[in-house]
Amino acid sequence: MIYTTLLNIAVFQGIILGLVILKSSLFNSKSNKYLAFLLFALSIVLLNHVFEIHGVFETYPLLRFLDNIDWIFLLPAFLFLFIINRIDDDVKNKQKTYLCYIPFVYNSILNTIICLDVVAGIYKIPDSYMSLINILQIIQLLMAVIIVVFLPFYSYFMIRHLKNSQEKKWVITLLTILYLLLIVWLTTYLVELFFQSDISSVMSIVAIAATFFIHWTAYIGIYKYKLAKNKEAIYQFLNNDLATLTVHLPITENNTTEETISTEEYRESITVDNIYFQKLEILCREHHIYTDSTLNRERVAEKLGISAGYVSQIVNAVTGDNFAHYINQYRVEAVKEMISNPEFENYTLLTMGLEAGFTSKTTFYNSFKKVTGQTPNEYKNTIK
């Protein structure tokens, strides 16, 4: 009774937590949606286990279609997608993410074909095709080993691209817990398959461990706001509160080289109305490129279609500051907005600085003091 109650609570909490992540503006992001999908898939796995315990499949045989789909194949896939969507685009774009779904799709099609015969009785698979079915099931088993063993292992290599050390530690823990669950499940499944052993007790332990996984994710992810530490949620927040200047200009690559125009002509054209400066303002105010800690003149120049030297010349002529200080001013304003917003009260000042694009505590504190005349702590105390 207690066992099934714990499972039911875990299923309910997994669904609710997934909906919170998807619907909340604070947690919703392209990365976190895969964590929500992971929780949904895990909840379905546990729900099928509850149905098995209570004999629901005997009462409602068609529910076997839901049970015979190995939703567990989606767990390592969704966690992998969760991780790579939190790293740099240069690394992320090299990953062929669609490959993650192949084992699940293959498994779903094969098991549905078999269920239409065994469960629904819509048709009868001829005996002459059973050897082919057996071969397809062997392939299915090999895919299970690949997706369960190797994809989480490969995910560890992706984690190294995360910049935030606290986030990296949390994601490693998350991956390790799920990896251990998957390995135990696969080992138990293979033992049952080849040795015809009773695996019910081990599966019960795995199910209880899965409930702990959901509870732990809820506590750490929501209560401690670890899930909210993603740039896309902050982008959305900053977009609403910092984009005070809207200039509707297309941000496109410009292949015209400024070397064909004299330096004097450039200097005469560099004012606040300069088209490249306005594009730069849009990139900062609306696209928040300053939150990228690896941002430099060269990358900005590439976006604007001009040289890095001309970027410096524009910024210096219009603002009187160098490029680094210009970008850091936006980062400081972003931190000030986060300090003032109660949604970020569980963030440390350093976390806010890192999310705003600063690369270290020293750079953050020095830049904040230079822009505001106060340290971040002093500023925080003055607005209370």
HELIX and SHEET records of a PDB file:
HELIX    1   1 ILE A    2  LYS A   23  1                                  22    
HELIX    2   2 LYS A   30  ILE A   53  1                                  24    
HELIX    3   3 VAL A   56  THR A   59  1                                   4    
HELIX    4   4 PRO A   61  LEU A   63  5                                   3    
HELIX    5   5 ARG A   64  ASN A   68  1                                   5    
HELIX    6   6 TRP A   71  PHE A   73  5                                   3    
HELIX    7   7 LEU A   74  ILE A   84  1                                  11    
HELIX    8   8 ASP A   89  LYS A   92  1                                   4    
HELIX    9   9 THR A   97  TYR A  101  5                                   5    
HELIX   10  10 ILE A  102  VAL A  118  1                                  17    
HELIX   11  11 ASP A  127  TYR A  129  5                                   3    
HELIX   12  12 MET A  130  VAL A  145  1                                  16    
HELIX   13  13 ILE A  146  PHE A  150  3                                   5    
HELIX   14  14 LEU A  151  ILE A  159  1                                   9    
HELIX   15  15 SER A  165  PHE A  195  1                                  31    
HELIX   16  16 SER A  200  ALA A  218  1                                  19    
HELIX   17  17 TYR A  219  TYR A  223  3                                   5    
HELIX   18  18 LYS A  231  ASP A  241  1                                  11    
HELIX   19  19 GLU A  258  THR A  260  5                                   3    
HELIX   20  20 THR A  263  SER A  269  1                                   7    
HELIX   21  21 ILE A  275  ARG A  285  1                                  11    
HELIX   22  22 ILE A  289  THR A  291  5                                   3    
HELIX   23  23 ARG A  297  LEU A  304  1                                   8    
HELIX   24  24 ALA A  308  THR A  319  1                                  12    
HELIX   25  25 PHE A  323  SER A  340  1                                  18    
HELIX   26  26 PRO A  342  PHE A  344  5                                   3    
HELIX   27  27 LEU A  349  ALA A  356  1                                   8    
HELIX   28  28 LYS A  361  THR A  372  1                                  12    
HELIX   29  29 PRO A  376  THR A  382  1                                   7    
END                                                                             
